[in-house]
Amino acid sequence: MNDSSSTKMKGSSHSMRIWRDRVFVAGFVMAVLIGVAGLFALMFDVLLDGLPFLDFDFLTSYSSWEPHKAGILGPLGGTLWIVALTALFTIPIGVGTAIYLEEFASKSRLNRLIELNIANLAGVPSVIYGLLGLAMFVQFLFNGSRNVTAGALTMTLLVLPIVVIASQEAIRAVPSSYRDAAYAMGANRWQVVKSVVLPQAMPGMMSGIILALSRAIGESAPILIISSLVVVAFIPTSPDSAFTVLPLQIFTWIGHQNPDFRGIAAAAIVVLLVVLLSMNGVAIWIRSKYQTRPDQ
């Protein structure tokens, strides 16, 4: 009698766990579908509004206060300058910081404090970095010049914690047995890091770099403080040039009283998405290349 009751209770408990798992899986799938559906609806609406304005003249014309003459050549050039310089500053500093903290630095109280501060900096609002960049780079370093380098350095401060944290996690994920095998073969610490740790950690690092540059290309608040230009009739030609970026130009057009600018803004959003997806595609290709390297 007791054995029969115990068997029934176990069977009932097993059935409840199965149904509970099914309910949670269904809830998770529903949440994903709702998010994806909302994203596709938003993209469809943007494409519907922006494609009629998207032509060669739009890509090769400068910004204007007249909707039929407005283009994105100046903001697009500024965006490419900012992203390129941000990547140039962020990647070596972020990856180098992660390598030092994980492979060379001792586990002291000072280093733990540095890691804690890096994690806290990742959650600071972007407008704070804009104010910091205005005071440190524009006013102090460049004597009031609102140039491309000041904007790129500000974006570097903004996205650097993301790269450092992602690179640290990627380095930690490399099995310690790989390092031990390299040391057993007579390699020194730097040779182990360069030839063993970095190739294995590169896919995870690239994920962090993709996220960081994606955030940098879409931010408008810091650039609004650093640049403050909304109508630009030139392309930046050097790191000392004035500039504006696509997110700032889109923000300006959307807030304009003339409703025709909303279609122009939608077309600019489409171009920004193409630039972002192209960058991500290149980064994903690099990540896939390093992922297949150990199996070759």
C-alpha positions as a printed Julia matrix, in Angstrom:
296×3 Matrix{Float64}:
  0.0    0.0     0.0
  2.77   2.38    0.92
  4.82   1.41   -2.14
  1.81   2.05   -4.4
  1.16   5.48   -2.85
  4.83   6.39   -3.16
  4.85   5.38   -6.82
  1.74   7.48   -7.51
  3.27  10.49   -5.76
  6.48  10.16   -7.77
  4.51   9.85  -10.99
  2.41  12.89  -10.12
  5.51  14.93   -9.22
  7.18  13.91  -12.49
  4.1   14.95  -14.48
  3.99  18.32  -12.72
  7.66  18.96  -13.54
  7.05  18.09  -17.19
  4.08  20.47  -17.42
  5.96  23.17  -15.56
  8.89  22.88  -17.99
  6.5   23.05  -20.93
  4.83  26.17  -19.55
  8.18  27.9   -19.05
  9.41  26.92  -22.53
  6.16  28.18  -24.06
  6.51  31.45  -22.14
 10.09  31.93  -23.28
  9.2   31.19  -26.91
  6.27  33.59  -26.73
  8.5   36.34  -25.31
 11.01  35.84  -28.12
  8.29  35.87  -30.77
  6.77  39.06  -29.38
 10.15  40.79  -29.37
 11.03  39.62  -32.89
  7.57  40.55  -34.19
  7.88  44.03  -32.72
 11.34  44.44  -34.26
 10.14  43.35  -37.69
  7.1   45.63  -37.46
  9.36  48.58  -36.6
 11.77  47.77  -39.43
  8.89  47.38  -41.89
  7.49  50.77  -40.89
 10.92  52.41  -41.27
 11.46  50.8   -44.69
  7.98  51.81  -45.81
  8.61  55.45  -44.89
 12.26  55.67  -45.93
 12.64  53.74  -49.19
 10.84  56.39  -51.33
 13.48  58.94  -50.27
 16.46  56.61  -50.56
 18.29  57.27  -53.82
 21.74  58.2   -55.09
 21.16  61.94  -54.6
 20.23  61.33  -50.97
 23.54  59.55  -50.39
 25.66  62.14  -52.21
 24.01  65.37  -51.03
 24.73  67.42  -47.95
 22.24  68.26  -45.24
 19.79  71.07  -45.87
 16.79  72.74  -44.27
 14.81  71.94  -47.4
 13.56  68.3   -47.38
 13.87  67.69  -51.13
 17.52  68.84  -51.07
 18.63  67.15  -47.85
 21.18  64.33  -47.89
 23.43  62.44  -45.52
 26.88  62.71  -47.09
 28.31  64.86  -44.28
 26.83  62.87  -41.35
 27.73  59.57  -43.03
 31.35  60.65  -43.41
 31.44  61.81  -39.79
 29.98  58.49  -38.62
 32.62  56.5   -40.49
 35.37  58.69  -39.05
 34.07  58.34  -35.5
 33.63  54.56  -35.74
 37.05  54.02  -37.31
 38.91  56.13  -34.74
 36.88  54.66  -31.87
 37.82  51.14  -32.98
 41.46  52.24  -33.38
 41.55  53.57  -29.8
 39.28  51.04  -28.1
 40.43  47.66  -29.37
 44.14  47.78  -28.38
 43.46  49.55  -25.07
 40.52  47.31  -24.12
 42.13  44.03  -25.13
 45.46  45.03  -23.62
 43.79  45.95  -20.32
 41.97  42.62  -20.21
 45.15  40.67  -20.95
 47.06  42.49  -18.23
 44.35  42.05  -15.6
 43.82  38.36  -16.35
 47.3   37.1   -17.27
 49.91  39.38  -15.73
 48.43  41.36  -12.81
 48.44  39.89   -9.33
 45.13  39.36   -7.53
 45.69  42.3    -5.22
 43.14  44.58   -3.63
 44.09  47.39   -6.02
 43.46  45.26   -9.1
 40.13  44.05   -7.72
 39.18  47.69   -7.17
 40.12  48.49  -10.78
 37.95  45.64  -12.06
 35.05  46.81   -9.9
 35.35  50.35  -11.25
 35.45  49.07  -14.84
 32.24  47.13  -14.23
 30.6   50.22  -12.71
 31.68  52.42  -15.62
 29.77  50.17  -18.03
 26.5   51.37  -16.49
 27.17  55.11  -16.47
 24.7   57.09  -18.68
 26.15  58.16  -22.0
 25.41  61.86  -21.44
 27.87  61.82  -18.51
 30.61  60.72  -20.89
 29.59  63.55  -23.21
 30.07  66.11  -20.44
 33.37  64.49  -19.48
 34.53  64.56  -23.09
 33.53  68.22  -23.41
 35.58  69.18  -20.36
 38.56  66.87  -20.85
 39.05  66.67  -24.62
 37.31  69.67  -26.18
 38.15  72.33  -23.59
 41.4   71.04  -22.08
 43.11  68.93  -24.75
 42.02  70.71  -27.95
 41.45  74.26  -26.65
 37.77  74.36  -27.56
 38.03  72.59  -30.92
 35.03  70.25  -31.42
 36.79  67.86  -33.78
 36.57  64.22  -34.8
 39.33  63.13  -32.43
 37.5   64.61  -29.42
 34.34  62.75  -30.43
 36.19  59.47  -30.96
 37.97  59.73  -27.61
 34.64  60.39  -25.9
 33.08  57.33  -27.56
 36.15  55.34  -26.55
 35.51  56.17  -22.9
 31.89  55.13  -23.39
 32.48  51.69  -24.92
 35.85  50.77  -23.42
 34.38  49.04  -20.32
 32.29  46.78  -22.56
 35.36  45.63  -24.48
 37.39  45.11  -21.29
 34.7   43.06  -19.55
 33.92  40.92  -22.61
 37.64  40.3   -23.24
 38.2   39.31  -19.62
 35.35  36.8   -19.79
 36.7   35.38  -23.03
 40.19  34.97  -21.54
 38.78  33.29  -18.43
 36.91  30.81  -20.64
 40.19  29.46  -22.08
 40.92  26.15  -20.28
 43.91  26.28  -17.96
 45.12  22.99  -19.45
 45.98  24.86  -22.66
 48.28  27.17  -20.72
 49.83  24.28  -18.79
 50.57  22.41  -22.02
 52.25  25.46  -23.51
 54.33  26.02  -20.38
 55.34  22.37  -20.46
 56.66  22.87  -24.0
 58.96  25.64  -22.73
 56.98  28.74  -23.73
 57.19  31.84  -21.6
 54.16  33.79  -20.37
 53.94  36.2   -23.3
 54.29  33.36  -25.82
 51.46  31.51  -24.09
 49.24  34.59  -24.2
 50.06  35.4   -27.83
 49.94  31.9   -29.31
 47.45  30.08  -27.08
 45.19  32.37  -25.09
 44.46  35.08  -27.67
 43.48  32.76  -30.56
 41.14  30.83  -28.26
 39.65  33.96  -26.71
 39.29  35.9   -29.96
 35.68  34.82  -30.74
 34.47  36.06  -27.36
 36.49  39.25  -27.7
 34.97  39.91  -31.1
 31.5   39.59  -29.61
 32.32  42.32  -27.11
 33.87  44.5   -29.81
 30.75  44.08  -31.97
 28.52  45.18  -29.08
 30.79  48.12  -28.26
 31.0   49.49  -31.8
 27.27  48.91  -32.3
 26.62  51.12  -29.29
 29.13  53.7   -30.49
 27.53  54.0   -33.92
 24.06  54.53  -32.47
 24.8   57.02  -29.7
 23.68  60.61  -30.12
 23.78  62.14  -26.62
 27.61  62.41  -26.28
 28.0   63.66  -29.85
 25.27  66.26  -29.3
 27.45  67.72  -26.55
 30.77  67.33  -28.38
 29.72  68.34  -31.91
 26.44  70.32  -31.58
 26.27  70.57  -35.4
 22.98  69.64  -37.06
 23.46  70.93  -40.64
 26.84  70.02  -42.12
 27.79  70.83  -45.73
 31.19  69.16  -45.73
 32.9   65.81  -45.13
 35.53  65.54  -42.38
 38.91  65.3   -44.05
 41.17  64.89  -41.01
 40.99  64.1   -37.29
 40.95  67.86  -36.63
 37.8   68.5   -38.73
 34.41  69.43  -37.35
 31.76  66.77  -37.79
 28.32  65.42  -37.1
 27.0   61.85  -37.16
 23.95  60.06  -38.51
 22.15  59.52  -35.15
 22.38  63.24  -34.38
 21.14  64.15  -37.86
 18.25  61.67  -37.54
 17.34  63.13  -34.15
 17.28  66.63  -35.65
 15.11  65.63  -38.62
 12.6   63.71  -36.51
 12.07  66.72  -34.26
 11.56  69.1   -37.18
  8.15  70.71  -37.62
  8.04  69.88  -41.33
  6.55  66.36  -41.65
  8.54  65.71  -44.85
 11.68  65.41  -42.74
 10.3   62.26  -41.09
 10.61  60.33  -44.36
 14.14  61.69  -44.76
 14.92  60.54  -41.22
 13.55  57.06  -41.98
 15.81  56.84  -45.05
 18.79  57.83  -42.88
 17.83  55.11  -40.38
 17.93  52.56  -43.22
 21.44  53.7   -44.18
 22.55  53.56  -40.55
 21.22  50.0   -40.26
 23.11  48.99  -43.41
 26.36  50.43  -42.04
 25.81  48.71  -38.7
 24.97  45.33  -40.25
 27.99  45.58  -42.56
 30.28  46.19  -39.61
 28.73  43.32  -37.68
 29.05  41.06  -40.7
 32.77  41.71  -40.95
 33.23  41.15  -37.21
 31.19  37.92  -37.31
 33.3   36.67  -40.23
 36.49  37.34  -38.25
 35.0   35.57  -35.22
 33.99  32.55  -37.31
 37.47  32.4   -38.82
 39.06  32.13  -35.39
 36.44  29.65  -34.21
 37.32  27.2   -36.99
 41.05  27.58  -36.55
 41.56  24.85  -33.87
 39.78  22.24  -36.01
 41.91  22.8   -39.1
